[in-house]
Amino acid sequence: MIIIDTNVWVSFFKGEKKALPLKDLIVENQCLLHPYVYGELLLGGLTVKAEELLGVLEKIPVTDEETVYQFIREEQVNSRGIGWVDVNILVSALSRKYRVFTFDQNLSKLCTEYHCNLP
């Protein structure tokens, strides 16, 4: 299963070519929706059709904050160019053995280091 980052959804909804692989993942029921990603998408504005699509995806639980804080400290991912939503996606993927589909270079680099990046 694959957590889809906000930037991939935005590209997909804009019809950008680089996001085309997402269509197959949706059809194959491989997409997971992180609540923070959903929140970012809602804040950016969604069409009714986009909101309906996101509404049928499996939503993963948010990892508790202390676990995320511990990961940041122990793995020293501070000052690596990722934000709170990114680190939550990463920790969720690692704790549940999911992969991550992102266009964010910094998050992608970390996901590659932790072997959870979508190849």
DSSP file (Angstrom, degrees, kcal/mol; ACC not computed):
  #  RESIDUE AA STRUCTURE BP1 BP2  ACC     N-H-->O    O-->H-N    N-H-->O    O-->H-N    TCO  KAPPA ALPHA  PHI   PSI    X-CA   Y-CA   Z-CA
    1    1 A M              0   0    0      0, 0.0    98,-2.3     0, 0.0     2,-0.4   0.000 360.0 360.0 360.0 153.8    0.0    0.0    0.0
    2    2 A I  E     -ab  31  99A   0     28,-2.9    30,-2.9    96,-0.2     2,-0.5  -0.975 360.0-141.9-133.2 126.0    1.2    3.5   -0.8
    3    3 A I  E     -ab  32 100A   0     96,-3.2    98,-2.6    -2,-0.4     2,-0.6  -0.751  24.3-144.4 -82.3 126.5    0.7    6.8    1.0
    4    4 A I  E     - b   0 101A   0     28,-1.7    30,-0.4    -2,-0.5    98,-0.2  -0.833  12.2-135.0 -98.0 124.0    0.2    9.5   -1.6
    5    5 A D    >>  -     0   0    0     96,-2.7     4,-1.7    -2,-0.6     3,-0.8  -0.337  22.7-109.4 -75.4 158.1    1.7   12.9   -0.8
    6    6 A T  H 3> S+     0   0    0      1,-0.2     4,-2.6     2,-0.2     5,-0.2   0.877 115.6  57.1 -53.8 -44.6   -0.2   16.2   -1.3
    7    7 A N  H 3> S+     0   0    0      1,-0.2     4,-1.9     2,-0.2    -1,-0.2   0.811 104.8  52.1 -64.3 -29.3    1.9   17.3   -4.2
    8    8 A V  H <> S+     0   0    0     -3,-0.8     4,-2.6    93,-0.3    -1,-0.2   0.922 110.3  48.0 -70.7 -43.8    1.1   14.1   -6.2
    9    9 A W  H  X S+     0   0    0     -4,-1.7     4,-3.0     2,-0.2     5,-0.2   0.925 110.8  51.2 -61.2 -44.1   -2.6   14.7   -5.7
   10   10 A V  H  X S+     0   0    0     -4,-2.6     4,-1.4     1,-0.2    -1,-0.2   0.930 112.4  46.0 -59.6 -45.9   -2.3   18.3   -6.8
   11   11 A S  H  <>S+     0   0    0     -4,-1.9     5,-2.5     2,-0.2     4,-0.5   0.899 112.9  51.0 -62.5 -41.0   -0.5   17.3   -9.9
   12   12 A F  H ><5S+     0   0    0     -4,-2.6     3,-1.3     1,-0.2    -2,-0.2   0.933 109.4  48.6 -62.7 -47.5   -3.0   14.5  -10.6
   13   13 A F  H 3<5S+     0   0    0     -4,-3.0    -1,-0.2     1,-0.3    -2,-0.2   0.762 109.8  53.5 -67.3 -24.0   -6.0   16.8  -10.2
   14   14 A K  T 3<5S-     0   0    0     -4,-1.4    -1,-0.3    -5,-0.2    -2,-0.2   0.549 115.6-118.4 -82.9  -8.6   -4.3   19.3  -12.6
   15   15 A G  T < 5 +     0   0    0     -3,-1.3    -3,-0.2    -4,-0.5     2,-0.2   0.718  51.9 167.8  79.7  21.9   -3.8   16.5  -15.2
   16   16 A E    > < -     0   0    0     -5,-2.5     3,-1.5    -6,-0.2    -1,-0.2  -0.471  39.8-130.3 -73.7 140.2    0.0   16.7  -15.2
   17   17 A K  G >  S+     0   0    0      1,-0.3     3,-2.2     2,-0.2    -1,-0.1   0.846 102.4  64.8 -57.8 -38.9    1.7   13.8  -16.9
   18   18 A K  G 3  S+     0   0    0      1,-0.3    -1,-0.3     2,-0.1    -6,-0.1   0.720 101.7  51.7 -62.9 -18.4    4.1   13.1  -14.1
   19   19 A A  G X  S+     0   0    0     -3,-1.5     3,-1.9    -8,-0.2     4,-0.4   0.410  77.1 103.1 -96.3   1.4    1.2   12.1  -11.9
   20   20 A L  T X>  +     0   0    0     -3,-2.2     3,-1.6     1,-0.3     4,-0.7   0.826  68.7  67.2 -56.2 -34.9   -0.3    9.6  -14.4
   21   21 A P  H 3> S+     0   0    0      0, 0.0     4,-1.6     0, 0.0    -1,-0.3   0.771  88.3  70.2 -57.7 -21.8    1.0    6.6  -12.5
   22   22 A L  H <> S+     0   0    0     -3,-1.9     4,-2.4     1,-0.2     5,-0.2   0.846  87.7  63.2 -63.5 -32.7   -1.4    7.5   -9.7
   23   23 A K  H <> S+     0   0    0     -3,-1.6     4,-2.4    -4,-0.4    -1,-0.2   0.926 104.1  46.4 -58.5 -45.5   -4.4    6.5  -11.9
   24   24 A D  H  X S+     0   0    0     -4,-0.7     4,-2.5    -3,-0.2    -1,-0.2   0.894 110.6  52.8 -64.4 -39.4   -3.2    2.9  -12.0
   25   25 A L  H  <>S+     0   0    0     -4,-1.6     5,-3.0     2,-0.2     6,-0.6   0.877 109.7  49.2 -64.0 -36.7   -2.6    2.9   -8.2
   26   26 A I  H ><5S+     0   0    0     -4,-2.4     3,-1.5     3,-0.2    -2,-0.2   0.944 112.0  47.4 -65.5 -47.9   -6.2    4.2   -7.7
   27   27 A V  H 3<5S+     0   0    0     -4,-2.4    -2,-0.2     1,-0.3    -1,-0.2   0.877 112.4  50.0 -60.7 -38.4   -7.6    1.5  -10.0
   28   28 A E  T 3<5S-     0   0    0     -4,-2.5    -1,-0.3    -5,-0.2    -2,-0.2   0.384 111.8-122.6 -82.4   4.3   -5.5   -1.2   -8.2
   29   29 A N  T < 5S+     0   0    0     -3,-1.5    -3,-0.2    -5,-0.1    -2,-0.1   0.886  73.1 129.3  56.0  44.0   -6.8    0.1   -4.8
   30   30 A Q      < +     0   0    0     -5,-3.0   -28,-2.9    -6,-0.1     2,-0.3   0.429  36.2 106.6-104.2  -3.0   -3.2    0.7   -3.6
   31   31 A C  E     -a    2   0A   0     -6,-0.6    27,-0.7   -30,-0.2     2,-0.4  -0.603  46.3-167.7 -89.6 137.5   -3.6    4.4   -2.4
   32   32 A L  E     -ac   3  58A   0    -30,-2.9   -28,-1.7    -2,-0.3     2,-0.6  -0.942  12.2-143.6-117.9 144.5   -3.7    5.4    1.2
   33   33 A L  E     - c   0  59A   0     25,-2.9    27,-1.8    -2,-0.4   -28,-0.1  -0.932   6.9-150.2-112.6 118.0   -4.8    8.8    2.3
   34   34 A H    >>  -     0   0    0     -2,-0.6     4,-2.3   -30,-0.4     3,-0.6  -0.691  20.9-128.2 -81.2 136.3   -3.1   10.4    5.3
   35   35 A P  H 3> S+     0   0    0      0, 0.0     4,-2.3     0, 0.0    -1,-0.1   0.828 108.9  53.8 -55.9 -33.8   -5.4   12.7    7.3
   36   36 A Y  H 3> S+     0   0    0      2,-0.2     4,-2.1     1,-0.2     5,-0.1   0.863 108.2  49.7 -70.3 -34.3   -2.9   15.6    7.1
   37   37 A V  H <> S+     0   0    0     -3,-0.6     4,-2.5     2,-0.2    -1,-0.2   0.925 110.2  50.8 -66.0 -44.8   -2.7   15.2    3.3
   38   38 A Y  H  X S+     0   0    0     -4,-2.3     4,-2.5     1,-0.2    -2,-0.2   0.915 109.6  51.2 -59.1 -43.1   -6.5   15.3    3.1
   39   39 A G  H  X S+     0   0    0     -4,-2.3     4,-2.2     1,-0.2    -1,-0.2   0.908 109.4  49.5 -60.8 -43.3   -6.5   18.5    5.3
   40   40 A E  H  X S+     0   0    0     -4,-2.1     4,-1.6     1,-0.2    -1,-0.2   0.908 111.4  49.5 -62.6 -41.2   -3.9   20.2    3.0
   41   41 A L  H  X S+     0   0    0     -4,-2.5     4,-0.8     1,-0.2    -2,-0.2   0.901 109.7  51.0 -65.8 -40.7   -6.0   19.3    0.0
   42   42 A L  H >< S+     0   0    0     -4,-2.5     3,-0.7     1,-0.2     4,-0.2   0.908 109.2  51.2 -61.9 -41.4   -9.2   20.6    1.5
   43   43 A L  H 3< S+     0   0    0     -4,-2.2    -1,-0.2     1,-0.2    -2,-0.2   0.823 108.7  52.0 -65.4 -30.4   -7.4   23.9    2.4
   44   44 A G  H 3< S-     0   0    0     -4,-1.6    -1,-0.2    -5,-0.2    -2,-0.2   0.637 122.3-103.4 -79.8 -14.3   -6.3   24.2   -1.2
   45   45 A G    <<  -     0   0    0     -4,-0.8     2,-0.4    -3,-0.7    -2,-0.1   0.448  35.1-147.9  94.9 125.1   -9.8   23.7   -2.5
   46   46 A L        -     0   0    0     -4,-0.2     2,-0.1    -3,-0.0    -1,-0.0  -0.937  13.8-122.2-124.7 145.8  -11.2   20.5   -4.1
   47   47 A T     >  -     0   0    0     -2,-0.4     4,-2.5     1,-0.1     5,-0.2  -0.408  34.8-109.3 -73.3 163.3  -13.7   19.9   -6.8
   48   48 A V  H  > S+     0   0    0      1,-0.2     4,-2.3     2,-0.2     5,-0.2   0.912 121.4  51.8 -59.7 -42.4  -16.7   17.8   -5.8
   49   49 A K  H  > S+     0   0    0      2,-0.2     4,-2.2     1,-0.2    -1,-0.2   0.910 110.0  47.7 -62.6 -43.4  -15.4   15.0   -8.0
   50   50 A A  H  > S+     0   0    0      1,-0.2     4,-2.5     2,-0.2     5,-0.2   0.910 111.7  50.2 -64.6 -42.1  -11.9   15.1   -6.4
   51   51 A E  H  X S+     0   0    0     -4,-2.5     4,-1.8     1,-0.2    -1,-0.2   0.876 109.2  52.0 -65.6 -36.5  -13.5   15.1   -2.9
   52   52 A E  H  X S+     0   0    0     -4,-2.3     4,-0.8     2,-0.2    -1,-0.2   0.918 109.8  49.4 -63.9 -43.1  -15.6   12.1   -3.8
   53   53 A L  H >< S+     0   0    0     -4,-2.2     3,-1.1     1,-0.2     4,-0.5   0.946 112.6  46.3 -60.7 -49.1  -12.6   10.2   -5.0
   54   54 A L  H >< S+     0   0    0     -4,-2.5     3,-1.0     1,-0.2    -1,-0.2   0.827 104.1  65.2 -63.6 -30.8  -10.6   11.0   -1.9
   55   55 A G  H 3< S+     0   0    0     -4,-1.8    -1,-0.2     1,-0.2    -2,-0.2   0.725 100.6  49.0 -65.8 -22.4  -13.7   10.0    0.2
   56   56 A V  T << S+     0   0    0     -3,-1.1    -1,-0.2    -4,-0.8    -2,-0.2   0.527  90.4 101.8 -95.6  -5.8  -13.5    6.4   -0.9
   57   57 A L  S <  S-     0   0    0     -3,-1.0     2,-0.3    -4,-0.5   -25,-0.1  -0.441  84.2-100.0 -78.2 151.9   -9.8    5.9   -0.2
   58   58 A E  E     -c   32   0A   0    -27,-0.7   -25,-2.9    -2,-0.1     2,-0.5  -0.554  37.3-147.6 -69.3 128.0   -8.6    4.1    2.9
   59   59 A K  E     -c   33   0A   0     -2,-0.3   -25,-0.2   -27,-0.2    -1,-0.0  -0.843   7.5-143.1-100.3 133.7   -7.5    6.6    5.5
   60   60 A I        -     0   0    0    -27,-1.8     2,-0.1    -2,-0.5     3,-0.0  -0.624  24.4-102.7 -93.1 154.0   -4.7    5.7    7.8
   61   61 A P        -     0   0    0      0, 0.0     2,-0.3     0, 0.0    -1,-0.1  -0.402  37.2-106.2 -72.2 152.4   -4.5    6.7   11.4
   62   62 A V        -     0   0    0     -2,-0.1     2,-0.2     1,-0.1     3,-0.1  -0.605  34.7-118.8 -74.7 134.8   -2.3    9.6   12.5
   63   63 A T        -     0   0    0     -2,-0.3    29,-0.1    25,-0.2     5,-0.1  -0.543  39.7 -97.0 -72.6 139.9    0.8    8.4   14.4
   64   64 A D    >>  -     0   0    0     -2,-0.2     4,-1.6     1,-0.1     3,-0.6  -0.258  29.9-119.8 -62.8 147.6    0.9    9.7   17.9
   65   65 A E  H 3> S+     0   0    0      1,-0.2     4,-3.1     2,-0.2     5,-0.2   0.845 109.2  58.2 -58.1 -40.1    3.0   12.9   18.3
   66   66 A E  H 3> S+     0   0    0      1,-0.2     4,-2.5     2,-0.2    -1,-0.2   0.877 105.1  51.4 -61.6 -37.2    5.4   11.4   20.8
   67   67 A T  H <> S+     0   0    0     -3,-0.6     4,-2.1     2,-0.2    -1,-0.2   0.906 112.2  46.5 -64.3 -41.3    6.4    8.7   18.3
   68   68 A V  H  X S+     0   0    0     -4,-1.6     4,-2.5     2,-0.2    -2,-0.2   0.923 112.0  50.2 -67.6 -44.3    7.0   11.3   15.7
   69   69 A Y  H  X S+     0   0    0     -4,-3.1     4,-2.3     1,-0.2    -2,-0.2   0.926 111.0  49.8 -58.1 -44.8    9.0   13.5   18.1
   70   70 A Q  H  X S+     0   0    0     -4,-2.5     4,-3.2    -5,-0.2     5,-0.3   0.906 109.9  50.9 -61.5 -42.6   11.1   10.5   19.1
   71   71 A F  H  X S+     0   0    0     -4,-2.1     4,-2.7     1,-0.2     5,-0.3   0.927 109.1  50.9 -60.9 -45.3   11.8    9.7   15.4
   72   72 A I  H  X>S+     0   0    0     -4,-2.5     5,-1.0     1,-0.2     4,-0.7   0.925 116.6  41.0 -58.6 -45.6   12.9   13.2   14.7
   73   73 A R  H  <5S+     0   0    0     -4,-2.3     3,-0.2    -5,-0.2    -2,-0.2   0.954 120.1  41.0 -68.3 -50.9   15.3   13.2   17.7
   74   74 A E  H  <5S+     0   0    0     -4,-3.2    -2,-0.2     1,-0.2    -3,-0.2   0.876 122.9  38.0 -69.9 -38.4   16.7    9.6   17.2
   75   75 A E  H  <5S-     0   0    0     -4,-2.7    -1,-0.2    -5,-0.3    -2,-0.2   0.504  99.4-135.6 -92.7  -4.5   17.0    9.7   13.4
   76   76 A Q  T  <5 +     0   0    0     -4,-0.7    -3,-0.2    -5,-0.3    -4,-0.1   0.916  48.5 152.5  51.2  52.5   18.1   13.3   13.4
   77   77 A V    > < +     0   0    0     -5,-1.0     3,-1.0    -6,-0.3     5,-0.4   0.381  31.3 116.9 -92.5   4.1   15.9   14.3   10.5
   78   78 A N  T 3  S+     0   0    0     -6,-0.6     5,-0.1     1,-0.2     0, 0.0  -0.384  76.0  22.8 -66.1 152.9   15.7   17.9   11.6
   79   79 A S  T 3  S+     0   0    0      3,-0.2    -1,-0.2     1,-0.1    -2,-0.0   0.781  89.1 115.8  59.0  30.0   17.2   20.4    9.2
   80   80 A R  S <  S-     0   0    0     -3,-1.0    -2,-0.1     2,-0.2    30,-0.1   0.277  91.8-102.2-108.1   8.1   16.6   18.0    6.3
   81   81 A G  S    S+     0   0    0      1,-0.3     2,-0.3    -4,-0.1    25,-0.2   0.662  82.7 118.7  85.1  16.6   14.1   20.2    4.5
   82   82 A I        -     0   0    0     -5,-0.4    -1,-0.3    24,-0.1    -2,-0.2  -0.825  48.5-143.8-113.7 157.8   10.9   18.4    5.5
   83   83 A G     >  -     0   0    0     -2,-0.3     4,-2.6    -3,-0.1     5,-0.2  -0.395  36.9 -83.0-108.1-173.6    8.0   19.7    7.4
   84   84 A W  H  > S+     0   0    0      1,-0.2     4,-1.9     2,-0.2     5,-0.2   0.888 126.8  48.0 -61.0 -44.0    5.6   18.3   10.0
   85   85 A V  H  > S+     0   0    0      2,-0.2     4,-2.3     1,-0.2    -1,-0.2   0.927 112.1  51.3 -64.1 -43.2    3.2   16.7    7.4
   86   86 A D  H  > S+     0   0    0      1,-0.2     4,-2.6     2,-0.2    -2,-0.2   0.928 110.1  47.2 -60.0 -47.4    6.2   15.1    5.6
   87   87 A V  H  X S+     0   0    0     -4,-2.6     4,-2.7     1,-0.2    -1,-0.2   0.858 110.9  53.0 -67.1 -32.7    7.7   13.6    8.8
   88   88 A N  H  X S+     0   0    0     -4,-1.9     4,-2.2    -5,-0.2    -1,-0.2   0.898 109.4  48.6 -66.8 -39.5    4.2   12.3    9.7
   89   89 A I  H  X S+     0   0    0     -4,-2.3     4,-2.4     2,-0.2    -2,-0.2   0.940 113.2  48.3 -61.8 -46.8    3.9   10.6    6.3
   90   90 A L  H  X S+     0   0    0     -4,-2.6     4,-2.5     2,-0.2    -2,-0.2   0.931 112.9  45.9 -61.1 -48.6    7.4    9.1    6.7
   91   91 A V  H  X S+     0   0    0     -4,-2.7     4,-2.6     1,-0.2    -1,-0.2   0.895 112.2  52.0 -64.5 -39.8    6.8    7.8   10.2
   92   92 A S  H  X S+     0   0    0     -4,-2.2     4,-1.2    -5,-0.2     6,-0.3   0.918 111.3  47.8 -60.8 -42.9    3.4    6.4    9.2
   93   93 A A  H  X>S+     0   0    0     -4,-2.4     5,-2.3     1,-0.2     4,-0.8   0.930 114.4  45.3 -64.2 -45.7    5.0    4.6    6.3
   94   94 A L  H  <5S+     0   0    0     -4,-2.5     3,-0.4     1,-0.2    -2,-0.2   0.891 112.1  50.4 -67.5 -39.7    7.8    3.2    8.3
   95   95 A S  H  <5S+     0   0    0     -4,-2.6    -1,-0.2     1,-0.2    -2,-0.2   0.728 122.4  31.9 -73.6 -20.1    5.6    2.0   11.2
   96   96 A R  H  <5S-     0   0    0     -4,-1.2    -1,-0.2    -3,-0.3    -2,-0.2   0.315 108.8-114.3-119.0   7.1    3.2    0.2    8.9
   97   97 A K  T  <5 +     0   0    0     -4,-0.8    -3,-0.2    -3,-0.4     2,-0.2   0.877  66.0 145.5  60.2  41.1    5.5   -0.9    6.2
   98   98 A Y      < -     0   0    0     -5,-2.3     2,-0.2    -6,-0.3   -96,-0.2  -0.563  43.8-126.9 -95.9 167.0    3.9    1.3    3.5
   99   99 A R  E     -b    2   0A   0    -98,-2.3   -96,-3.2    -2,-0.2     2,-0.4  -0.703  17.6-131.3-108.0 168.0    5.6    3.1    0.7
  100  100 A V  E     -bd   3 117A   0     16,-2.7    18,-2.3    -2,-0.2     2,-0.6  -0.975   8.1-159.8-125.8 133.4    5.4    6.8   -0.2
  101  101 A F  E     +b    4   0A   0    -98,-2.6   -96,-2.7    -2,-0.4     2,-0.3  -0.954  35.0 148.1-110.0 111.6    4.7    8.4   -3.6
  102  102 A T        -     0   0    0     -2,-0.6    16,-0.1   -98,-0.2    -2,-0.1  -0.974  47.1-156.2-142.4 153.8    5.9   12.0   -3.5
  103  103 A F        +     0   0    0     -2,-0.3     2,-0.5     5,-0.0    -1,-0.1   0.381  66.3 112.0-103.8  -2.1    7.4   14.6   -5.8
  104  104 A D     >  -     0   0    0      1,-0.2     4,-2.8     2,-0.0     5,-0.2  -0.616  60.9-150.9 -74.5 120.2    9.1   16.4   -2.9
  105  105 A Q  H  > S+     0   0    0     -2,-0.5     4,-2.2     1,-0.2    -1,-0.2   0.884  91.9  47.6 -63.4 -41.1   12.8   16.0   -3.3
  106  106 A N  H  > S+     0   0    0    -25,-0.2     4,-1.9     2,-0.2    -1,-0.2   0.925 115.8  43.2 -69.1 -43.8   13.7   16.2    0.4
  107  107 A L  H  > S+     0   0    0    -26,-0.2     4,-2.8     2,-0.2     5,-0.2   0.911 113.4  53.3 -66.2 -41.2   11.0   13.7    1.4
  108  108 A S  H  X S+     0   0    0     -4,-2.8     4,-2.3     1,-0.2    -2,-0.2   0.903 107.1  51.8 -59.7 -41.9   11.8   11.5   -1.5
  109  109 A K  H  X S+     0   0    0     -4,-2.2     4,-2.2     2,-0.2    -1,-0.2   0.924 112.0  45.7 -62.1 -44.7   15.5   11.4   -0.4
  110  110 A L  H  X S+     0   0    0     -4,-1.9     4,-2.1     2,-0.2    -2,-0.2   0.909 111.3  52.4 -65.2 -41.5   14.6   10.4    3.1
  111  111 A C  H  <>S+     0   0    0     -4,-2.8     5,-3.0     1,-0.2     6,-0.9   0.880 109.1  50.6 -62.2 -37.0   12.1    7.8    1.9
  112  112 A T  H ><5S+     0   0    0     -4,-2.3     3,-1.2     3,-0.2    -1,-0.2   0.924 108.7  51.5 -64.8 -44.0   14.8    6.3   -0.3
  113  113 A E  H 3<5S+     0   0    0     -4,-2.2    -2,-0.2     1,-0.3    -1,-0.2   0.860 115.5  41.8 -59.6 -36.1   17.2    6.2    2.7
  114  114 A Y  T 3<5S-     0   0    0     -4,-2.1    -1,-0.3    -5,-0.1    -2,-0.2   0.298 113.2-119.5 -97.1   8.5   14.5    4.4    4.7
  115  115 A H  T < 5S+     0   0    0     -3,-1.2    -3,-0.2    -4,-0.2    -4,-0.1   0.848  85.3 106.7  59.9  40.0   13.6    2.1    1.8
  116  116 A C      < +     0   0    0     -5,-3.0   -16,-2.7    -8,-0.1    -4,-0.2   0.244  42.8 118.2-127.5  12.8    9.9    3.2    1.6
  117  117 A N  B    S-d  100   0A   0     -6,-0.9   -16,-0.2   -18,-0.2    -9,-0.0  -0.536  73.8-108.6 -79.0 145.2   10.0    5.3   -1.5
  118  118 A L              0   0    0    -18,-2.3   -16,-0.1    -2,-0.2    -1,-0.1  -0.614 360.0 360.0 -70.6 123.5    7.9    4.3   -4.5
  119  119 A P              0   0    0      0, 0.0    -1,-0.2     0, 0.0   -18,-0.1   0.524 360.0 360.0 -65.4 360.0   10.4    3.0   -7.1
